[in-house]
Amino acid sequence: MAVEFSRAADALNKAAQLSNSSGMEARDTTAPGQFAEMMQQVAENAIEAGEQAERMSAAAIQDKAELTEVVTAITNAEVTLQTVVAVRDRIISAYQQIMRMPI
């Protein structure tokens, strides 16, 4: 069962009107640096998660932290790193697809 894009967009716009939110219509306002700022914030959060894991590991060595806290911090850093790598791979893939487009 294939759904036409225009019908799906119309349905989303109708639902947006009913809920007083924006639908899929074109936006007039664009923030030029918004994507770069978002990526910078994600990178800073990933670095902070890694640093937190390192601090917790050092505290555990000094017997100042519980094992569950250390494992939680390390797992958080690992998941954050995996997410950053996945996003990076998707960005590179999108860039490669754009570069393959004929002009």
C-alpha positions in Angstrom: 0.0 0.0 0.0 1.8 3.1 -1.3 0.9 6.5 0.2 1.3 9.5 -2.1 3.6 12.1 -0.5 1.2 14.9 -1.2 -1.7 13.1 0.6 0.6 12.4 3.5 1.7 16.0 3.6 -1.9 17.2 3.4 -2.8 14.9 6.3 0.1 16.2 8.4 -0.9 19.8 7.6 -4.5 19.2 8.6 -3.4 17.6 11.9 -1.1 20.5 12.5 -3.9 23.0 11.9 -6.0 21.1 14.4 -3.3 21.1 17.0 -2.2 24.8 16.3 1.3 23.8 15.3 3.3 24.2 12.1 2.9 21.6 9.3 5.0 20.9 6.3 4.6 24.2 4.6 7.7 26.2 3.5 9.3 28.2 6.3 10.3 31.8 5.6 12.7 32.1 8.5 16.0 30.2 8.4 18.8 30.4 10.9 22.1 30.1 8.9 24.3 28.8 11.7 21.7 26.6 13.5 23.0 23.2 12.2 26.6 24.1 13.0 25.7 25.3 16.5 23.7 22.1 17.1 26.6 19.9 16.0 29.0 21.9 18.2 26.7 21.4 21.2 26.5 17.6 20.5 30.3 17.5 20.3 30.7 19.3 23.6 28.2 17.0 25.2 30.1 13.9 23.9 33.3 15.3 25.3 31.7 16.0 28.6 30.4 12.5 28.8 33.9 11.1 28.2 35.4 13.4 30.8 32.7 12.3 33.3 33.5 8.7 32.7 37.2 9.4 33.2 36.5 11.3 36.5 34.3 8.4 37.8 37.0 5.9 36.9 39.6 7.9 38.8 37.3 8.2 41.7 36.7 4.4 41.7 40.5 3.8 41.8 40.7 6.1 44.8 37.7 4.1 46.3 35.5 7.3 46.3 32.9 6.1 43.9 30.5 3.2 43.7 30.9 0.6 41.0 27.4 1.2 39.6 28.2 4.9 39.2 31.3 4.1 37.3 29.6 1.6 35.0 26.7 4.0 34.4 29.1 6.9 33.4 31.2 4.6 31.2 28.1 3.2 29.5 26.8 6.7 29.0 30.1 7.8 27.3 30.0 4.7 25.2 26.5 5.2 24.0 27.2 8.9 23.3 30.3 8.0 21.2 28.3 5.4 19.2 25.6 8.0 18.5 28.2 10.6 17.4 29.8 8.1 15.1 26.4 7.1 13.6 25.5 10.7 13.0 28.9 11.4 11.4 28.5 8.4 9.1 25.1 9.6 8.1 26.4 13.1 7.4 29.2 11.7 5.3 26.8 9.5 3.4 24.5 12.4 2.7 27.5 14.5 1.5 28.6 11.7 -0.9 25.1 11.4 -2.3 25.0 15.1 -3.0 28.3 15.0 -4.7 27.1 12.2 -7.0 24.1 14.2 -8.1 24.3 15.5 -11.7 24.4 19.2 -12.2 
